[in-house]
């Protein structure tokens, strides 16, 4: 019985890694679509979001199978219940990557856009998503806590982007609409960082039995 459970738990890990990879691909495609004005990449991001939705259903079904068929003990129960919470956040990450992709049709990056730290935000949140899923699979508490700490950098980058956009709009009021769209992109990236933090907090709960928010 335990061998069967361990086999299915291994399958759960593989599916979560796949779902995390899809999230990384969706964010990367959406950010690159924005920076390059590439609608084909925007469509790739939206296709990845649909794949993430399907992956969420598959992981959810696997978790329910583990709960109903294998009668897990306390630690295993925490692992499965945490996975169910995590996939909800990963699904939202996919949604927000698609939201960014949808905005690319309307957004024109300003000249000298290298001063905008949106690309830095995208790289930072991709790393957070990757590390949050890895911390679950490896049961790495230090890595999970590092993800939570990394959210502070994403928040700081958001403030930097906001300041840069305010400066651009002040210099040219005609850029106001575009600036607001880019601010929305930055906000979506900030929210992705928040969701990756949620995943990491559920990893900590699965390992320690204590959710950081309850401290």
CORQUIGI-V580959 format. One record per residue. RES is the residue in one letter. PSI is psi in whole degrees, -180 to 180 (* if undefined). OMEGA is omega in radians with two decimals (NA if undefined). Layout:
# CORQUIGI-V580959
res->RES psi->PSI omega->OMEGA
res->RES psi->PSI omega->OMEGA
This chain:
# CORQUIGI-V580959
res->X psi->-45 omega->-3.12
res->X psi->-38 omega->3.12
res->X psi->-41 omega->3.12
res->X psi->-41 omega->3.13
res->X psi->-47 omega->-3.13
res->X psi->-36 omega->3.10
res->X psi->-45 omega->-3.14
res->X psi->-33 omega->3.08
res->X psi->-39 omega->3.06
res->X psi->-39 omega->3.09
res->X psi->-39 omega->3.10
res->X psi->-44 omega->3.12
res->X psi->-44 omega->3.14
res->X psi->-43 omega->-3.12
res->X psi->-36 omega->3.10
res->X psi->-39 omega->3.08
res->X psi->-42 omega->3.13
res->X psi->-42 omega->-3.14
res->X psi->-41 omega->3.09
res->X psi->-40 omega->3.13
res->X psi->-39 omega->3.09
res->X psi->-39 omega->3.09
res->X psi->-44 omega->3.10
res->X psi->-46 omega->-3.11
res->X psi->-39 omega->3.14
res->X psi->-46 omega->-3.14
res->X psi->-45 omega->-3.12
res->X psi->-46 omega->-3.13
res->X psi->-41 omega->-3.13
res->X psi->-44 omega->-3.12
res->X psi->-42 omega->-3.14
res->X psi->-37 omega->3.09
res->X psi->-41 omega->3.13
res->X psi->-49 omega->-3.05
res->X psi->-32 omega->-3.08
res->X psi->-8 omega->-3.05
res->X psi->39 omega->-3.01
res->X psi->106 omega->-3.09
res->X psi->-28 omega->3.09
res->X psi->-41 omega->3.09
res->X psi->-35 omega->3.08
res->X psi->-41 omega->3.11
res->X psi->-35 omega->3.07
res->X psi->-44 omega->3.13
res->X psi->-41 omega->-3.13
res->X psi->-33 omega->3.06
res->X psi->-40 omega->3.09
res->X psi->-37 omega->3.11
res->X psi->-39 omega->3.10
res->X psi->-37 omega->3.09
res->X psi->-36 omega->3.10
res->X psi->-42 omega->3.10
res->X psi->-43 omega->3.12
res->X psi->-42 omega->3.12
res->X psi->-37 omega->3.10
res->X psi->-44 omega->3.13
res->X psi->-40 omega->-3.12
res->X psi->-42 omega->3.12
res->X psi->-41 omega->3.11
res->X psi->-45 omega->3.12
res->X psi->-40 omega->3.13
res->X psi->-41 omega->3.10
res->X psi->-43 omega->3.14
res->X psi->-37 omega->3.09
res->X psi->-42 omega->3.11
res->X psi->-41 omega->-3.12
res->X psi->-42 omega->-3.02
res->X psi->-32 omega->-3.02
res->X psi->-26 omega->-2.96
res->X psi->-9 omega->3.13
res->X psi->66 omega->-3.04
res->X psi->150 omega->3.07
res->X psi->179 omega->-2.94
res->X psi->-50 omega->-3.08
res->X psi->-42 omega->3.13
res->X psi->-36 omega->3.12
res->X psi->-40 omega->3.09
res->X psi->-40 omega->3.14
res->X psi->-46 omega->-3.09
res->X psi->-44 omega->-3.13
res->X psi->-36 omega->3.09
res->X psi->-41 omega->3.11
res->X psi->-40 omega->3.11
res->X psi->-39 omega->3.09
res->X psi->-41 omega->-3.07
res->X psi->-42 omega->-3.07
res->X psi->-26 omega->3.06
res->X psi->-43 omega->3.11
res->X psi->-39 omega->3.12
res->X psi->-37 omega->3.10
res->X psi->-39 omega->3.11
res->X psi->-34 omega->3.06
res->X psi->-44 omega->3.09
res->X psi->-41 omega->3.11
res->X psi->-43 omega->-3.07
res->X psi->-31 omega->3.01
res->X psi->-41 omega->3.10
res->X psi->-37 omega->3.09
res->X psi->-42 omega->3.10
res->X psi->-45 omega->-3.13
res->X psi->-39 omega->-3.13
res->X psi->-30 omega->-3.13
res->X psi->-20 omega->-3.04
res->X psi->-27 omega->3.14
res->X psi->-26 omega->-3.02
res->X psi->-8 omega->-3.01
res->X psi->133 omega->3.00
res->X psi->119 omega->3.12
res->X psi->137 omega->-3.11
res->X psi->158 omega->3.03
res->X psi->143 omega->-3.06
res->X psi->29 omega->-3.04
res->X psi->-7 omega->3.07
res->X psi->-19 omega->3.11
res->X psi->-19 omega->3.10
res->X psi->135 omega->-3.05
res->X psi->24 omega->3.14
res->X psi->-41 omega->3.12
res->X psi->-39 omega->3.10
res->X psi->-41 omega->3.09
res->X psi->-44 omega->-3.13
res->X psi->-46 omega->3.13
res->X psi->-41 omega->-3.12
res->X psi->-43 omega->-3.10
res->X psi->-32 omega->3.05
res->X psi->-45 omega->3.11
res->X psi->-39 omega->3.12
res->X psi->-43 omega->3.13
res->X psi->-47 omega->3.13
res->X psi->-50 omega->-3.07
res->X psi->-33 omega->-3.13
res->X psi->-42 omega->3.11
res->X psi->-42 omega->3.11
res->X psi->-39 omega->-3.11
res->X psi->-32 omega->3.10
res->X psi->-49 omega->-3.08
res->X psi->-40 omega->-3.10
res->X psi->-5 omega->-3.05
res->X psi->51 omega->-3.05
res->X psi->98 omega->-3.07
res->X psi->-39 omega->-3.13
res->X psi->-39 omega->3.13
res->X psi->-41 omega->3.11
res->X psi->-43 omega->-3.13
res->X psi->-31 omega->3.08
res->X psi->-35 omega->3.08
res->X psi->-45 omega->-3.14
res->X psi->-40 omega->3.13
res->X psi->-34 omega->-3.11
res->X psi->-21 omega->-3.14
res->X psi->-28 omega->3.11
res->X psi->-38 omega->3.13
res->X psi->-40 omega->3.12
res->X psi->-42 omega->3.10
res->X psi->-40 omega->3.12
res->X psi->-40 omega->3.09
res->X psi->-38 omega->3.09
res->X psi->-45 omega->3.12
res->X psi->-36 omega->3.13
res->X psi->-46 omega->3.11
res->X psi->-43 omega->-3.14
res->X psi->-44 omega->3.12
res->X psi->-41 omega->3.12
res->X psi->-42 omega->-3.13
res->X psi->-38 omega->3.08
res->X psi->-41 omega->3.12
res->X psi->-41 omega->3.12
res->X psi->-43 omega->-3.12
res->X psi->-37 omega->3.11
res->X psi->-35 omega->-3.14
res->X psi->-29 omega->-3.09
res->X psi->98 omega->-3.08
res->X psi->-24 omega->3.13
res->X psi->-18 omega->-3.14
res->X psi->5 omega->-3.04
res->X psi->-50 omega->-3.11
res->X psi->-45 omega->3.10
res->X psi->-41 omega->-3.13
res->X psi->-40 omega->3.12
res->X psi->-38 omega->3.09
res->X psi->-42 omega->3.12
res->X psi->-34 omega->3.07
res->X psi->-37 omega->3.07
res->X psi->-41 omega->3.10
res->X psi->-47 omega->3.13
res->X psi->-38 omega->3.13
res->X psi->-40 omega->3.09
res->X psi->-41 omega->3.12
res->X psi->-40 omega->3.08
res->X psi->-41 omega->3.13
res->X psi->-36 omega->3.07
res->X psi->-42 omega->3.07
res->X psi->-40 omega->3.10
res->X psi->-42 omega->3.14
res->X psi->-39 omega->3.08
res->X psi->-38 omega->3.07
res->X psi->-42 omega->3.09
res->X psi->-44 omega->3.12
res->X psi->-48 omega->-3.12
res->X psi->-37 omega->3.12
res->X psi->-36 omega->3.07
res->X psi->-31 omega->3.03
res->X psi->-46 omega->3.12
res->X psi->-42 omega->3.10
res->X psi->-42 omega->-3.10
res->X psi->-29 omega->-3.11
res->X psi->-44 omega->-3.00
res->X psi->-19 omega->-3.05
res->X psi->3 omega->-3.14
res->X psi->125 omega->3.09
res->X psi->132 omega->-3.10
res->X psi->-34 omega->-3.11
res->X psi->-19 omega->-3.11
res->X psi->-6 omega->-3.13
res->X psi->* omega->NA
